[in-house]
Amino acid sequence: MRRITVTIDNMGQTTVEASGYTGGTCVKATAPLTQALIGGNPEESTKKPEFYQPDAIGKVLEFEGGR
């Protein structure tokens, strides 16, 4: 299951965390929230191991487009 969690602490520090995404799909999914909440690119970004896995959906679309 894909999930995006937004946390705002008492000091106003905002964290956007994506779970269940692989490859760069997490960046695409969180970009609108990041833009709306902090107005651009985050000062700090941590990539989970899933980021470095191939995106299965992209591979399916690539295969279907090759017909």
mmCIF file of the N, C-alpha and C atoms, coordinates in Angstrom:
data_MODEL
# 
_entry.id   MODEL 
# 
loop_
_atom_site.group_PDB 
_atom_site.id 
_atom_site.type_symbol 
_atom_site.label_atom_id 
_atom_site.label_alt_id 
_atom_site.label_comp_id 
_atom_site.label_asym_id 
_atom_site.label_entity_id 
_atom_site.label_seq_id 
_atom_site.pdbx_PDB_ins_code 
_atom_site.Cartn_x 
_atom_site.Cartn_y 
_atom_site.Cartn_z 
_atom_site.occupancy 
_atom_site.B_iso_or_equiv 
_atom_site.pdbx_formal_charge 
_atom_site.auth_seq_id 
_atom_site.auth_comp_id 
_atom_site.auth_asym_id 
_atom_site.auth_atom_id 
_atom_site.pdbx_PDB_model_num 
ATOM 1   N N  . MET A 1 1  ? 0.836  -1.158 0.000   1.00 0.00 ? 1  MET A N  1 
ATOM 2   C CA . MET A 1 1  ? 0.000  0.000  0.000   1.00 0.00 ? 1  MET A CA 1 
ATOM 3   C C  . MET A 1 1  ? 0.895  1.240  0.000   1.00 0.00 ? 1  MET A C  1 
ATOM 4   N N  . ARG A 1 2  ? 0.558  2.198  -0.859  1.00 0.00 ? 2  ARG A N  1 
ATOM 5   C CA . ARG A 1 2  ? 1.304  3.455  -0.921  1.00 0.00 ? 2  ARG A CA 1 
ATOM 6   C C  . ARG A 1 2  ? 0.707  4.451  0.063   1.00 0.00 ? 2  ARG A C  1 
ATOM 7   N N  . ARG A 1 3  ? 1.598  5.167  0.746   1.00 0.00 ? 3  ARG A N  1 
ATOM 8   C CA . ARG A 1 3  ? 1.150  6.125  1.754   1.00 0.00 ? 3  ARG A CA 1 
ATOM 9   C C  . ARG A 1 3  ? 2.129  7.290  1.807   1.00 0.00 ? 3  ARG A C  1 
ATOM 10  N N  . ILE A 1 4  ? 1.588  8.488  1.958   1.00 0.00 ? 4  ILE A N  1 
ATOM 11  C CA . ILE A 1 4  ? 2.402  9.678  2.182   1.00 0.00 ? 4  ILE A CA 1 
ATOM 12  C C  . ILE A 1 4  ? 1.998  10.244 3.533   1.00 0.00 ? 4  ILE A C  1 
ATOM 13  N N  . THR A 1 5  ? 2.971  10.413 4.411   1.00 0.00 ? 5  THR A N  1 
ATOM 14  C CA . THR A 1 5  ? 2.732  10.931 5.756   1.00 0.00 ? 5  THR A CA 1 
ATOM 15  C C  . THR A 1 5  ? 3.388  12.296 5.881   1.00 0.00 ? 5  THR A C  1 
ATOM 16  N N  . VAL A 1 6  ? 2.592  13.275 6.291   1.00 0.00 ? 6  VAL A N  1 
ATOM 17  C CA . VAL A 1 6  ? 3.101  14.625 6.519   1.00 0.00 ? 6  VAL A CA 1 
ATOM 18  C C  . VAL A 1 6  ? 3.076  14.866 8.020   1.00 0.00 ? 6  VAL A C  1 
ATOM 19  N N  . THR A 1 7  ? 4.220  15.264 8.575   1.00 0.00 ? 7  THR A N  1 
ATOM 20  C CA . THR A 1 7  ? 4.340  15.543 10.003  1.00 0.00 ? 7  THR A CA 1 
ATOM 21  C C  . THR A 1 7  ? 4.836  16.972 10.174  1.00 0.00 ? 7  THR A C  1 
ATOM 22  N N  . ILE A 1 8  ? 4.139  17.726 11.027  1.00 0.00 ? 8  ILE A N  1 
ATOM 23  C CA . ILE A 1 8  ? 4.570  19.082 11.370  1.00 0.00 ? 8  ILE A CA 1 
ATOM 24  C C  . ILE A 1 8  ? 4.732  19.116 12.879  1.00 0.00 ? 8  ILE A C  1 
ATOM 25  N N  . ASP A 1 9  ? 5.981  19.332 13.333  1.00 0.00 ? 9  ASP A N  1 
ATOM 26  C CA . ASP A 1 9  ? 6.240  19.309 14.776  1.00 0.00 ? 9  ASP A CA 1 
ATOM 27  C C  . ASP A 1 9  ? 5.905  20.658 15.423  1.00 0.00 ? 9  ASP A C  1 
ATOM 28  N N  . ASN A 1 10 ? 6.102  20.745 16.719  1.00 0.00 ? 10 ASN A N  1 
ATOM 29  C CA . ASN A 1 10 ? 5.772  21.952 17.490  1.00 0.00 ? 10 ASN A CA 1 
ATOM 30  C C  . ASN A 1 10 ? 6.564  23.182 17.048  1.00 0.00 ? 10 ASN A C  1 
ATOM 31  N N  . MET A 1 11 ? 7.710  22.962 16.439  1.00 0.00 ? 11 MET A N  1 
ATOM 32  C CA . MET A 1 11 ? 8.556  24.071 15.984  1.00 0.00 ? 11 MET A CA 1 
ATOM 33  C C  . MET A 1 11 ? 8.245  24.459 14.528  1.00 0.00 ? 11 MET A C  1 
ATOM 34  N N  . GLY A 1 12 ? 7.295  23.765 13.914  1.00 0.00 ? 12 GLY A N  1 
ATOM 35  C CA . GLY A 1 12 ? 6.925  24.053 12.535  1.00 0.00 ? 12 GLY A CA 1 
ATOM 36  C C  . GLY A 1 12 ? 7.747  23.319 11.502  1.00 0.00 ? 12 GLY A C  1 
ATOM 37  N N  . GLN A 1 13 ? 8.621  22.418 11.954  1.00 0.00 ? 13 GLN A N  1 
ATOM 38  C CA . GLN A 1 13 ? 9.440  21.608 11.040  1.00 0.00 ? 13 GLN A CA 1 
ATOM 39  C C  . GLN A 1 13 ? 8.533  20.600 10.338  1.00 0.00 ? 13 GLN A C  1 
ATOM 40  N N  . THR A 1 14 ? 8.567  20.595 9.023   1.00 0.00 ? 14 THR A N  1 
ATOM 41  C CA . THR A 1 14 ? 7.699  19.724 8.232   1.00 0.00 ? 14 THR A CA 1 
ATOM 42  C C  . THR A 1 14 ? 8.490  18.565 7.652   1.00 0.00 ? 14 THR A C  1 
ATOM 43  N N  . THR A 1 15 ? 7.930  17.371 7.760   1.00 0.00 ? 15 THR A N  1 
ATOM 44  C CA . THR A 1 15 ? 8.521  16.169 7.180   1.00 0.00 ? 15 THR A CA 1 
ATOM 45  C C  . THR A 1 15 ? 7.474  15.508 6.286   1.00 0.00 ? 15 THR A C  1 
ATOM 46  N N  . VAL A 1 16 ? 7.871  15.168 5.076   1.00 0.00 ? 16 VAL A N  1 
ATOM 47  C CA . VAL A 1 16 ? 7.011  14.445 4.139   1.00 0.00 ? 16 VAL A CA 1 
ATOM 48  C C  . VAL A 1 16 ? 7.685  13.106 3.887   1.00 0.00 ? 16 VAL A C  1 
ATOM 49  N N  . GLU A 1 17 ? 6.994  12.018 4.209   1.00 0.00 ? 17 GLU A N  1 
ATOM 50  C CA . GLU A 1 17 ? 7.564  10.679 4.072   1.00 0.00 ? 17 GLU A CA 1 
ATOM 51  C C  . GLU A 1 17 ? 6.664  9.816  3.200   1.00 0.00 ? 17 GLU A C  1 
ATOM 52  N N  . ALA A 1 18 ? 7.254  9.176  2.215   1.00 0.00 ? 18 ALA A N  1 
ATOM 53  C CA . ALA A 1 18 ? 6.527  8.283  1.319   1.00 0.00 ? 18 ALA A CA 1 
ATOM 54  C C  . ALA A 1 18 ? 6.869  6.840  1.654   1.00 0.00 ? 18 ALA A C  1 
ATOM 55  N N  . SER A 1 19 ? 5.860  5.991  1.686   1.00 0.00 ? 19 SER A N  1 
ATOM 56  C CA . SER A 1 19 ? 6.051  4.556  1.933   1.00 0.00 ? 19 SER A CA 1 
ATOM 57  C C  . SER A 1 19 ? 5.331  3.771  0.841   1.00 0.00 ? 19 SER A C  1 
ATOM 58  N N  . GLY A 1 20 ? 5.926  2.670  0.439   1.00 0.00 ? 20 GLY A N  1 
ATOM 59  C CA . GLY A 1 20 ? 5.304  1.798  -0.548  1.00 0.00 ? 20 GLY A CA 1 
ATOM 60  C C  . GLY A 1 20 ? 5.626  2.168  -1.987  1.00 0.00 ? 20 GLY A C  1 
ATOM 61  N N  . TYR A 1 21 ? 6.517  3.116  -2.179  1.00 0.00 ? 21 TYR A N  1 
ATOM 62  C CA . TYR A 1 21 ? 6.926  3.532  -3.516  1.00 0.00 ? 21 TYR A CA 1 
ATOM 63  C C  . TYR A 1 21 ? 8.297  2.954  -3.823  1.00 0.00 ? 21 TYR A C  1 
ATOM 64  N N  . THR A 1 22 ? 8.576  2.730  -5.109  1.00 0.00 ? 22 THR A N  1 
ATOM 65  C CA . THR A 1 22 ? 9.901  2.286  -5.519  1.00 0.00 ? 22 THR A CA 1 
ATOM 66  C C  . THR A 1 22 ? 10.420 3.233  -6.594  1.00 0.00 ? 22 THR A C  1 
ATOM 67  N N  . GLY A 1 23 ? 11.726 3.255  -6.736  1.00 0.00 ? 23 GLY A N  1 
ATOM 68  C CA . GLY A 1 23 ? 12.329 4.139  -7.725  1.00 0.00 ? 23 GLY A CA 1 
ATOM 69  C C  . GLY A 1 23 ? 12.033 5.589  -7.405  1.00 0.00 ? 23 GLY A C  1 
ATOM 70  N N  . GLY A 1 24 ? 11.977 6.393  -8.420  1.00 0.00 ? 24 GLY A N  1 
ATOM 71  C CA . GLY A 1 24 ? 11.738 7.819  -8.242  1.00 0.00 ? 24 GLY A CA 1 
ATOM 72  C C  . GLY A 1 24 ? 10.277 8.198  -8.110  1.00 0.00 ? 24 GLY A C  1 
ATOM 73  N N  . THR A 1 25 ? 9.375  7.207  -8.067  1.00 0.00 ? 25 THR A N  1 
ATOM 74  C CA . THR A 1 25 ? 7.956  7.530  -7.975  1.00 0.00 ? 25 THR A CA 1 
ATOM 75  C C  . THR A 1 25 ? 7.620  8.260  -6.680  1.00 0.00 ? 25 THR A C  1 
ATOM 76  N N  . CYS A 1 26 ? 8.400  8.027  -5.639  1.00 0.00 ? 26 CYS A N  1 
ATOM 77  C CA . CYS A 1 26 ? 8.153  8.721  -4.369  1.00 0.00 ? 26 CYS A CA 1 
ATOM 78  C C  . CYS A 1 26 ? 8.384  10.216 -4.515  1.00 0.00 ? 26 CYS A C  1 
ATOM 79  N N  . VAL A 1 27 ? 9.403  10.593 -5.270  1.00 0.00 ? 27 VAL A N  1 
ATOM 80  C CA . VAL A 1 27 ? 9.712  12.005 -5.475  1.00 0.00 ? 27 VAL A CA 1 
ATOM 81  C C  . VAL A 1 27 ? 8.575  12.675 -6.250  1.00 0.00 ? 27 VAL A C  1 
ATOM 82  N N  . LYS A 1 28 ? 8.082  12.002 -7.283  1.00 0.00 ? 28 LYS A N  1 
ATOM 83  C CA . LYS A 1 28 ? 6.973  12.543 -8.069  1.00 0.00 ? 28 LYS A CA 1 
ATOM 84  C C  . LYS A 1 28 ? 5.710  12.667 -7.220  1.00 0.00 ? 28 LYS A C  1 
ATOM 85  N N  . ALA A 1 29 ? 5.461  11.682 -6.377  1.00 0.00 ? 29 ALA A N  1 
ATOM 86  C CA . ALA A 1 29 ? 4.253  11.677 -5.555  1.00 0.00 ? 29 ALA A CA 1 
ATOM 87  C C  . ALA A 1 29 ? 4.275  12.749 -4.476  1.00 0.00 ? 29 ALA A C  1 
ATOM 88  N N  . THR A 1 30 ? 5.442  13.017 -3.915  1.00 0.00 ? 30 THR A N  1 
ATOM 89  C CA . THR A 1 30 ? 5.533  13.992 -2.825  1.00 0.00 ? 30 THR A CA 1 
ATOM 90  C C  . THR A 1 30 ? 5.811  15.412 -3.298  1.00 0.00 ? 30 THR A C  1 
ATOM 91  N N  . ALA A 1 31 ? 6.172  15.597 -4.546  1.00 0.00 ? 31 ALA A N  1 
ATOM 92  C CA . ALA A 1 31 ? 6.531  16.928 -5.054  1.00 0.00 ? 31 ALA A CA 1 
ATOM 93  C C  . ALA A 1 31 ? 5.440  17.982 -4.840  1.00 0.00 ? 31 ALA A C  1 
ATOM 94  N N  . PRO A 1 32 ? 4.165  17.697 -5.139  1.00 0.00 ? 32 PRO A N  1 
ATOM 95  C CA . PRO A 1 32 ? 3.148  18.728 -4.913  1.00 0.00 ? 32 PRO A CA 1 
ATOM 96  C C  . PRO A 1 32 ? 3.011  19.121 -3.436  1.00 0.00 ? 32 PRO A C  1 
ATOM 97  N N  . LEU A 1 33 ? 3.099  18.152 -2.542  1.00 0.00 ? 33 LEU A N  1 
ATOM 98  C CA . LEU A 1 33 ? 3.025  18.454 -1.111  1.00 0.00 ? 33 LEU A CA 1 
ATOM 99  C C  . LEU A 1 33 ? 4.238  19.249 -0.659  1.00 0.00 ? 33 LEU A C  1 
ATOM 100 N N  . THR A 1 34 ? 5.395  18.852 -1.105  1.00 0.00 ? 34 THR A N  1 
ATOM 101 C CA . THR A 1 34 ? 6.622  19.556 -0.739  1.00 0.00 ? 34 THR A CA 1 
ATOM 102 C C  . THR A 1 34 ? 6.556  21.001 -1.231  1.00 0.00 ? 34 THR A C  1 
ATOM 103 N N  . GLN A 1 35 ? 6.109  21.178 -2.449  1.00 0.00 ? 35 GLN A N  1 
ATOM 104 C CA . GLN A 1 35 ? 6.003  22.520 -3.016  1.00 0.00 ? 35 GLN A CA 1 
ATOM 105 C C  . GLN A 1 35 ? 5.010  23.364 -2.213  1.00 0.00 ? 35 GLN A C  1 
ATOM 106 N N  . ALA A 1 36 ? 3.866  22.792 -1.872  1.00 0.00 ? 36 ALA A N  1 
ATOM 107 C CA . ALA A 1 36 ? 2.833  23.532 -1.139  1.00 0.00 ? 36 ALA A CA 1 
ATOM 108 C C  . ALA A 1 36 ? 3.248  23.845 0.298   1.00 0.00 ? 36 ALA A C  1 
ATOM 109 N N  . LEU A 1 37 ? 3.918  22.907 0.945   1.00 0.00 ? 37 LEU A N  1 
ATOM 110 C CA . LEU A 1 37 ? 4.243  23.075 2.356   1.00 0.00 ? 37 LEU A CA 1 
ATOM 111 C C  . LEU A 1 37 ? 5.509  23.889 2.622   1.00 0.00 ? 37 LEU A C  1 
ATOM 112 N N  . ILE A 1 38 ? 6.519  23.710 1.782   1.00 0.00 ? 38 ILE A N  1 
ATOM 113 C CA . ILE A 1 38 ? 7.770  24.425 2.050   1.00 0.00 ? 38 ILE A CA 1 
ATOM 114 C C  . ILE A 1 38 ? 8.168  25.356 0.910   1.00 0.00 ? 38 ILE A C  1 
ATOM 115 N N  . GLY A 1 39 ? 7.387  25.354 -0.161  1.00 0.00 ? 39 GLY A N  1 
ATOM 116 C CA . GLY A 1 39 ? 7.637  26.288 -1.248  1.00 0.00 ? 39 GLY A CA 1 
ATOM 117 C C  . GLY A 1 39 ? 8.776  25.935 -2.168  1.00 0.00 ? 39 GLY A C  1 
ATOM 118 N N  . GLY A 1 40 ? 9.169  24.704 -2.223  1.00 0.00 ? 40 GLY A N  1 
ATOM 119 C CA . GLY A 1 40 ? 10.250 24.313 -3.126  1.00 0.00 ? 40 GLY A CA 1 
ATOM 120 C C  . GLY A 1 40 ? 10.913 23.035 -2.701  1.00 0.00 ? 40 GLY A C  1 
ATOM 121 N N  . ASN A 1 41 ? 12.201 22.950 -2.955  1.00 0.00 ? 41 ASN A N  1 
ATOM 122 C CA . ASN A 1 41 ? 12.970 21.755 -2.623  1.00 0.00 ? 41 ASN A CA 1 
ATOM 123 C C  . ASN A 1 41 ? 13.304 21.734 -1.134  1.00 0.00 ? 41 ASN A C  1 
ATOM 124 N N  . PRO A 1 42 ? 13.269 20.543 -0.531  1.00 0.00 ? 42 PRO A N  1 
ATOM 125 C CA . PRO A 1 42 ? 13.618 20.457 0.890   1.00 0.00 ? 42 PRO A CA 1 
ATOM 126 C C  . PRO A 1 42 ? 15.095 20.751 1.126   1.00 0.00 ? 42 PRO A C  1 
ATOM 127 N N  . GLU A 1 43 ? 15.381 21.277 2.313   1.00 0.00 ? 43 GLU A N  1 
ATOM 128 C CA . GLU A 1 43 ? 16.778 21.522 2.682   1.00 0.00 ? 43 GLU A CA 1 
ATOM 129 C C  . GLU A 1 43 ? 17.526 20.207 2.834   1.00 0.00 ? 43 GLU A C  1 
ATOM 130 N N  . GLU A 1 44 ? 16.811 19.194 3.266   1.00 0.00 ? 44 GLU A N  1 
ATOM 131 C CA . GLU A 1 44 ? 17.399 17.881 3.526   1.00 0.00 ? 44 GLU A CA 1 
ATOM 132 C C  . GLU A 1 44 ? 16.480 16.816 2.949   1.00 0.00 ? 44 GLU A C  1 
ATOM 133 N N  . SER A 1 45 ? 17.067 15.799 2.334   1.00 0.00 ? 45 SER A N  1 
ATOM 134 C CA . SER A 1 45 ? 16.287 14.707 1.763   1.00 0.00 ? 45 SER A CA 1 
ATOM 135 C C  . SER A 1 45 ? 16.990 13.393 2.064   1.00 0.00 ? 45 SER A C  1 
ATOM 136 N N  . THR A 1 46 ? 16.242 12.433 2.574   1.00 0.00 ? 46 THR A N  1 
ATOM 137 C CA . THR A 1 46 ? 16.787 11.119 2.872   1.00 0.00 ? 46 THR A CA 1 
ATOM 138 C C  . THR A 1 46 ? 16.087 10.097 1.989   1.00 0.00 ? 46 THR A C  1 
ATOM 139 N N  . LYS A 1 47 ? 16.869 9.326  1.274   1.00 0.00 ? 47 LYS A N  1 
ATOM 140 C CA . LYS A 1 47 ? 16.317 8.291  0.398   1.00 0.00 ? 47 LYS A CA 1 
ATOM 141 C C  . LYS A 1 47 ? 16.312 6.956  1.130   1.00 0.00 ? 47 LYS A C  1 
ATOM 142 N N  . LYS A 1 48 ? 15.173 6.260  1.064   1.00 0.00 ? 48 LYS A N  1 
ATOM 143 C CA . LYS A 1 48 ? 15.067 4.918  1.637   1.00 0.00 ? 48 LYS A CA 1 
ATOM 144 C C  . LYS A 1 48 ? 15.628 3.911  0.635   1.00 0.00 ? 48 LYS A C  1 
ATOM 145 N N  . PRO A 1 49 ? 15.912 2.694  1.070   1.00 0.00 ? 49 PRO A N  1 
ATOM 146 C CA . PRO A 1 49 ? 16.421 1.678  0.141   1.00 0.00 ? 49 PRO A CA 1 
ATOM 147 C C  . PRO A 1 49 ? 15.487 1.435  -1.049  1.00 0.00 ? 49 PRO A C  1 
ATOM 148 N N  . GLU A 1 50 ? 14.189 1.613  -0.861  1.00 0.00 ? 50 GLU A N  1 
ATOM 149 C CA . GLU A 1 50 ? 13.220 1.407  -1.933  1.00 0.00 ? 50 GLU A CA 1 
ATOM 150 C C  . GLU A 1 50 ? 13.442 2.362  -3.103  1.00 0.00 ? 50 GLU A C  1 
ATOM 151 N N  . PHE A 1 51 ? 14.031 3.524  -2.813  1.00 0.00 ? 51 PHE A N  1 
ATOM 152 C CA . PHE A 1 51 ? 14.301 4.500  -3.866  1.00 0.00 ? 51 PHE A CA 1 
ATOM 153 C C  . PHE A 1 51 ? 15.213 3.910  -4.934  1.00 0.00 ? 51 PHE A C  1 
ATOM 154 N N  . TYR A 1 52 ? 16.114 3.035  -4.529  1.00 0.00 ? 52 TYR A N  1 
ATOM 155 C CA . TYR A 1 52 ? 17.100 2.465  -5.434  1.00 0.00 ? 52 TYR A CA 1 
ATOM 156 C C  . TYR A 1 52 ? 16.616 1.193  -6.130  1.00 0.00 ? 52 TYR A C  1 
ATOM 157 N N  . GLN A 1 53 ? 15.380 0.789  -5.851  1.00 0.00 ? 53 GLN A N  1 
ATOM 158 C CA . GLN A 1 53 ? 14.795 -0.362 -6.528  1.00 0.00 ? 53 GLN A CA 1 
ATOM 159 C C  . GLN A 1 53 ? 14.141 0.104  -7.821  1.00 0.00 ? 53 GLN A C  1 
ATOM 160 N N  . PRO A 1 54 ? 14.101 -0.771 -8.827  1.00 0.00 ? 54 PRO A N  1 
ATOM 161 C CA . PRO A 1 54 ? 13.448 -0.386 -10.074 1.00 0.00 ? 54 PRO A CA 1 
ATOM 162 C C  . PRO A 1 54 ? 11.953 -0.154 -9.856  1.00 0.00 ? 54 PRO A C  1 
ATOM 163 N N  . ASP A 1 55 ? 11.405 0.770  -10.624 1.00 0.00 ? 55 ASP A N  1 
ATOM 164 C CA . ASP A 1 55 ? 9.985  1.075  -10.562 1.00 0.00 ? 55 ASP A CA 1 
ATOM 165 C C  . ASP A 1 55 ? 9.230  0.094  -11.451 1.00 0.00 ? 55 ASP A C  1 
ATOM 166 N N  . ALA A 1 56 ? 8.479  -0.808 -10.842 1.00 0.00 ? 56 ALA A N  1 
ATOM 167 C CA . ALA A 1 56 ? 7.761  -1.845 -11.590 1.00 0.00 ? 56 ALA A CA 1 
ATOM 168 C C  . ALA A 1 56 ? 6.729  -1.243 -12.527 1.00 0.00 ? 56 ALA A C  1 
ATOM 169 N N  . ILE A 1 57 ? 6.036  -0.199 -12.121 1.00 0.00 ? 57 ILE A N  1 
ATOM 170 C CA . ILE A 1 57 ? 5.007  0.408  -12.965 1.00 0.00 ? 57 ILE A CA 1 
ATOM 171 C C  . ILE A 1 57 ? 5.645  1.009  -14.210 1.00 0.00 ? 57 ILE A C  1 
ATOM 172 N N  . GLY A 1 58 ? 6.757  1.683  -14.048 1.00 0.00 ? 58 GLY A N  1 
ATOM 173 C CA . GLY A 1 58 ? 7.460  2.258  -15.190 1.00 0.00 ? 58 GLY A CA 1 
ATOM 174 C C  . GLY A 1 58 ? 7.895  1.195  -16.174 1.00 0.00 ? 58 GLY A C  1 
ATOM 175 N N  . LYS A 1 59 ? 8.335  0.047  -15.669 1.00 0.00 ? 59 LYS A N  1 
ATOM 176 C CA . LYS A 1 59 ? 8.754  -1.045 -16.540 1.00 0.00 ? 59 LYS A CA 1 
ATOM 177 C C  . LYS A 1 59 ? 7.572  -1.606 -17.321 1.00 0.00 ? 59 LYS A C  1 
ATOM 178 N N  . VAL A 1 60 ? 6.411  -1.719 -16.692 1.00 0.00 ? 60 VAL A N  1 
ATOM 179 C CA . VAL A 1 60 ? 5.221  -2.222 -17.387 1.00 0.00 ? 60 VAL A CA 1 
ATOM 180 C C  . VAL A 1 60 ? 4.832  -1.246 -18.488 1.00 0.00 ? 60 VAL A C  1 
ATOM 181 N N  . LEU A 1 61 ? 4.802  0.046  -18.206 1.00 0.00 ? 61 LEU A N  1 
ATOM 182 C CA . LEU A 1 61 ? 4.453  1.038  -19.212 1.00 0.00 ? 61 LEU A CA 1 
ATOM 183 C C  . LEU A 1 61 ? 5.463  1.043  -20.352 1.00 0.00 ? 61 LEU A C  1 
ATOM 184 N N  . GLU A 1 62 ? 6.728  0.876  -20.025 1.00 0.00 ? 62 GLU A N  1 
ATOM 185 C CA . GLU A 1 62 ? 7.773  0.831  -21.034 1.00 0.00 ? 62 GLU A CA 1 
ATOM 186 C C  . GLU A 1 62 ? 7.569  -0.372 -21.937 1.00 0.00 ? 62 GLU A C  1 
ATOM 187 N N  . PHE A 1 63 ? 7.234  -1.522 -21.357 1.00 0.00 ? 63 PHE A N  1 
ATOM 188 C CA . PHE A 1 63 ? 7.009  -2.740 -22.126 1.00 0.00 ? 63 PHE A CA 1 
ATOM 189 C C  . PHE A 1 63 ? 5.782  -2.579 -23.024 1.00 0.00 ? 63 PHE A C  1 
ATOM 190 N N  . GLU A 1 64 ? 4.685  -2.057 -22.480 1.00 0.00 ? 64 GLU A N  1 
ATOM 191 C CA . GLU A 1 64 ? 3.459  -1.895 -23.245 1.00 0.00 ? 64 GLU A CA 1 
ATOM 192 C C  . GLU A 1 64 ? 3.655  -0.889 -24.376 1.00 0.00 ? 64 GLU A C  1 
ATOM 193 N N  . GLY A 1 65 ? 4.470  0.132  -24.146 1.00 0.00 ? 65 GLY A N  1 
ATOM 194 C CA . GLY A 1 65 ? 4.717  1.146  -25.160 1.00 0.00 ? 65 GLY A CA 1 
ATOM 195 C C  . GLY A 1 65 ? 5.573  0.619  -26.299 1.00 0.00 ? 65 GLY A C  1 
ATOM 196 N N  . GLY A 1 66 ? 6.288  -0.467 -26.061 1.00 0.00 ? 66 GLY A N  1 
ATOM 197 C CA . GLY A 1 66 ? 7.176  -1.023 -27.074 1.00 0.00 ? 66 GLY A CA 1 
ATOM 198 C C  . GLY A 1 66 ? 6.489  -1.898 -28.099 1.00 0.00 ? 66 GLY A C  1 
ATOM 199 N N  . ARG A 1 67 ? 5.212  -2.094 -27.952 1.00 0.00 ? 67 ARG A N  1 
ATOM 200 C CA . ARG A 1 67 ? 4.504  -2.967 -28.905 1.00 0.00 ? 67 ARG A CA 1 
ATOM 201 C C  . ARG A 1 67 ? 4.416  -2.360 -30.272 1.00 0.00 ? 67 ARG A C  1 
# 
